[in-house]
Every structure is written in structure tokens, then in C-alpha cells.
Amino acid sequence: MSRPTLPEASADAGAGADLLRIVRINEEIKSVVGIAFRINIMALNAIFLAKRAGTTALGFGVLSNELRVFSQDLRTGMEALTGLVHACVAEVSRVLQDIRHTGLLRRAVADVERPGPAAVLARREAENAAHSAHLAELRKALQRALEDAFRLVELGSVLAKSAKIEAAYGQSFAGELSQVSGEFAGVVEEIRESLESLRRSAFFNPPREAGRAF
């Protein structure tokens, strides 16, 4: 029984590694969703605190509400990323099947040297190219969604800094408000670090290898 050629084995290993990277990406996204949920709870508590502080914390209350909206928008963005990740899993699985099935067909064609199997191989290779092209598009869509999330986190960072400024006007509540605003800044920074981890992933920055389709 003939064995896979070196390029086939390399491509198979590459697609398998991509699946592992996607699983890690999905775990990182879940982490961001969890942090977004924390921000939502924190924002609700901050809004109640601002109400207790009265007119001196009106600005802080407005910013706390904006941070609550930010957390909801972030969760929506992460849901979009999750959908793209699931689509990538399906497409990488197809690419893995392509590599294995095409390898078998190629060796069969080499053994029998007849036109029938050769035509099947040609169709299979055309399907492979289509799947690889689709996966490349999904990569780009995932990258765009990640950049959108970064822009949203920049907004969250600005809101957290503004809340810290407003906290200083809280008079007798200034200490409590400052502590809350500091917590906001900390969790937004956690999100930034998680997104940076995603950005560094090899799935978002695949090696430029000649002939590699995924």
C-alpha cells in the first residue's frame, strides 16, 4: 500500500494544526464573553451607585450606562466571531478530507493510468481549490471581525478613562466611584490582552508557503 507523499503529509499536518488553533481561538472568545458579562454586572452596580451619589455623579452614571451598552455590543461581536469560527472548523475539516481523498485518488491514477480515474481526480482537485478559497475568505472575515472587536475595545477604554475622571467629582462618593472606574479599566485591559492573543495566533497569520492553500 502506497504512503502519502511528503507534501500531502505536510498539508495534512498543517490542516490538523489549524483545527487545534481554532479550538484555542474559540476558548479565548469564550473568555472575552465572560469578561463582557462581568462588565455588564459592574455597570449595573455602578449605575445604582451613581444614583445614590446624586447629582454629583450624573456624568459617571451616564458613562456607566454606556459601558453597559459596550459590554452588550462586545458580546454581540463575539457571537459573530464564534459563528465564523464554527464555519472555519467545518471548512478546515473539508480541506482535511480533500487532502486525504485526493491523495488516494492521485495514487490510484498513478497505478492504473486510465482516463476515468484521472477525470475524477481533476474534479476532486477543482473542489479542493474551491474549499481552500472559501477557507481563505473565512480567514479574512475572521480577521475583519477581530479588528472590529479591537475598535470596540478602544471605545471601552475611552469610556473607562472618562468614568475615572467623572469619579473625581463624586464628593463623598469619589472613593467608591474611583474604585469602580479602576475596575472597569482593568477588565477592559483583560479583553485587550485576550484579543491580542487572538491576533498573534498562527491561524490569523498563516505562513506564506508556496502551494499551501490554507
C-alpha positions as CSV (number, residue, x, y, z in Angstrom):
1,M,0.0,0.0,0.0
2,S,1.5,3.3,-1.0
3,R,2.0,6.0,1.6
4,P,1.1,9.7,1.4
5,T,3.8,11.8,-0.2
6,L,5.7,14.4,1.8
7,P,3.7,17.4,0.5
8,E,0.4,15.6,1.3
9,A,1.6,14.7,4.8
10,S,2.7,18.3,5.4
11,A,-0.6,19.7,4.2
12,D,-2.5,17.2,6.4
13,A,-0.5,18.2,9.4
14,G,-1.0,21.8,8.6
15,A,-4.8,21.5,8.4
16,G,-4.8,19.4,11.6
17,A,-2.8,22.2,13.4
18,D,-5.3,24.7,12.1
19,L,-8.1,22.8,13.8
20,L,-6.2,22.9,17.1
21,R,-5.7,26.7,16.7
22,I,-9.4,27.2,16.0
23,V,-10.3,25.4,19.2
24,R,-7.9,27.7,21.2
25,I,-9.4,30.7,19.4
26,N,-12.9,29.6,20.5
27,E,-11.8,29.2,24.1
28,E,-10.3,32.8,24.0
29,I,-13.6,34.1,22.6
30,K,-15.5,32.4,25.5
31,S,-13.2,34.1,27.9
32,V,-13.9,37.5,26.3
33,V,-17.7,36.8,26.5
34,G,-17.3,36.0,30.2
35,I,-15.4,39.3,30.8
36,A,-18.1,41.2,28.9
37,F,-20.7,39.7,31.2
38,R,-18.7,40.9,34.2
39,I,-18.7,44.4,32.8
40,N,-22.4,44.3,32.3
41,I,-22.9,43.4,36.0
42,M,-20.3,46.0,37.1
43,A,-22.0,48.7,35.0
44,L,-25.4,47.9,36.6
45,N,-23.8,48.2,40.1
46,A,-22.1,51.5,39.0
47,I,-25.4,52.9,37.8
48,F,-27.0,52.2,41.2
49,L,-24.0,53.7,43.0
50,A,-24.3,56.8,40.8
51,K,-27.9,57.2,41.7
52,R,-27.0,57.0,45.4
53,A,-24.4,59.7,44.9
54,G,-27.0,62.0,43.3
55,T,-26.3,65.0,41.0
56,T,-22.6,64.9,41.6
57,A,-22.3,61.6,39.8
58,L,-24.6,62.2,36.9
59,G,-21.8,62.1,34.4
60,F,-20.5,58.9,36.0
61,G,-23.9,57.3,35.7
62,V,-24.2,58.2,32.0
63,L,-20.7,56.6,31.3
64,S,-21.6,53.5,33.3
65,N,-24.7,53.1,31.1
66,E,-22.5,53.5,28.1
67,L,-20.2,50.8,29.4
68,R,-23.2,48.5,29.8
69,V,-24.1,49.1,26.2
70,F,-20.4,48.5,25.3
71,S,-20.5,45.1,27.1
72,Q,-23.6,44.1,25.2
73,D,-22.1,45.2,21.8
74,L,-19.0,43.2,22.7
75,R,-21.0,40.1,23.4
76,T,-22.7,40.5,20.0
77,G,-19.4,40.9,18.3
78,M,-18.0,37.8,20.0
79,E,-21.1,35.8,18.8
80,A,-20.3,36.9,15.3
81,L,-16.7,35.7,15.8
82,T,-18.0,32.4,17.2
83,G,-20.1,31.8,14.1
84,L,-17.1,32.4,11.8
85,V,-15.0,30.1,14.0
86,H,-17.6,27.3,13.6
87,A,-17.6,27.9,9.8
88,C,-13.8,27.7,9.8
89,V,-13.9,24.4,11.7
90,A,-16.3,23.0,9.0
91,E,-14.1,24.2,6.2
92,V,-10.8,23.0,7.6
93,S,-12.5,19.6,8.1
94,R,-13.4,19.6,4.4
95,V,-9.9,20.6,3.5
96,L,-8.6,17.7,5.6
97,Q,-10.9,15.3,3.7
98,D,-9.8,16.8,0.4
99,I,-6.1,16.2,1.2
100,R,-6.8,12.5,2.2
101,H,-9.2,11.7,-0.6
102,T,-7.2,13.4,-3.3
103,G,-4.0,11.7,-2.1
104,L,-5.7,8.3,-2.5
105,L,-7.1,9.2,-6.0
106,R,-3.7,10.6,-7.1
107,R,-2.0,7.3,-6.2
108,A,-4.8,5.3,-7.8
109,V,-4.4,7.3,-11.1
110,A,-0.7,6.7,-11.0
111,D,-1.3,2.9,-10.6
112,V,-3.9,2.4,-13.3
113,E,-3.0,5.1,-15.8
114,R,-6.6,5.3,-17.2
115,P,-8.7,8.3,-18.2
116,G,-11.6,7.6,-15.9
117,P,-9.9,8.0,-12.5
118,A,-7.9,10.9,-14.0
119,A,-11.2,12.8,-14.7
120,V,-12.4,12.1,-11.1
121,L,-9.1,13.4,-9.8
122,A,-9.4,16.6,-11.8
123,R,-12.9,17.2,-10.4
124,R,-11.7,16.5,-6.9
125,E,-8.8,19.0,-7.3
126,A,-11.2,21.6,-8.5
127,E,-13.4,21.0,-5.4
128,N,-10.2,21.2,-3.3
129,A,-9.4,24.6,-4.7
130,A,-12.9,25.9,-4.1
131,H,-12.8,24.7,-0.4
132,S,-9.4,26.3,0.1
133,A,-10.6,29.6,-1.4
134,H,-13.6,29.6,0.9
135,L,-11.4,29.0,3.9
136,A,-9.2,31.9,2.8
137,E,-12.3,34.1,2.7
138,L,-13.3,32.9,6.1
139,R,-9.9,33.8,7.5
140,K,-10.3,37.3,6.1
141,A,-13.8,37.7,7.6
142,L,-12.5,36.5,10.9
143,Q,-9.6,39.0,10.7
144,R,-12.1,41.8,9.9
145,A,-14.3,40.8,12.8
146,L,-11.3,40.7,15.2
147,E,-10.3,44.2,14.1
148,D,-13.9,45.4,14.7
149,A,-13.6,44.0,18.2
150,F,-10.4,45.9,18.7
151,R,-12.1,49.2,17.7
152,L,-14.9,48.4,20.1
153,V,-12.4,47.8,23.0
154,E,-10.7,51.2,22.2
155,L,-14.2,52.7,22.8
156,G,-14.5,50.8,26.1
157,S,-11.1,52.0,27.2
158,V,-12.1,55.7,26.5
159,L,-15.3,55.2,28.5
160,A,-13.4,53.7,31.4
161,K,-10.9,56.6,31.5
162,S,-13.7,59.1,31.2
163,A,-15.5,57.4,34.1
164,K,-12.4,57.7,36.2
165,I,-12.3,61.5,35.5
166,E,-16.0,61.8,36.4
167,A,-15.5,59.8,39.6
168,A,-13.3,62.6,41.0
169,Y,-16.4,64.9,41.1
170,G,-18.4,62.4,43.3
171,Q,-17.6,64.3,46.5
172,S,-18.2,61.9,49.4
173,F,-18.7,59.0,46.9
174,A,-15.5,59.8,45.0
175,G,-13.5,57.0,46.6
176,E,-16.1,54.3,45.7
177,L,-16.6,55.7,42.2
178,S,-12.9,55.8,41.6
179,Q,-12.6,52.2,42.7
180,V,-15.4,51.1,40.3
181,S,-13.8,53.1,37.4
182,G,-10.5,51.4,38.1
183,E,-12.1,48.0,37.9
184,F,-13.7,49.0,34.6
185,A,-10.3,49.9,33.2
186,G,-8.8,46.6,34.5
187,V,-11.4,44.4,32.8
188,V,-11.2,46.3,29.5
189,E,-7.5,45.7,29.6
190,E,-8.1,42.0,30.1
191,I,-10.2,42.0,26.9
192,R,-7.5,43.8,25.0
193,E,-5.0,41.1,26.1
194,S,-7.3,38.3,25.0
195,L,-7.8,39.9,21.6
196,E,-4.0,40.4,21.3
197,S,-3.6,36.7,21.9
198,L,-6.0,36.0,19.1
199,R,-4.3,38.4,16.8
200,R,-0.9,36.6,17.4
201,S,-2.5,33.3,16.6
202,A,-0.9,31.5,13.6
203,F,-4.4,30.9,12.2
204,F,-4.7,34.7,11.6
205,N,-1.1,34.8,10.3
206,P,-0.5,31.6,8.3
207,P,3.0,31.0,6.9
208,R,3.5,32.1,3.3
209,E,4.3,28.8,1.7
210,A,4.2,28.1,-2.0
211,G,1.4,25.8,-2.9
212,R,-0.2,26.0,0.5
213,A,-3.9,26.6,0.2
214,F,-5.0,27.1,3.8
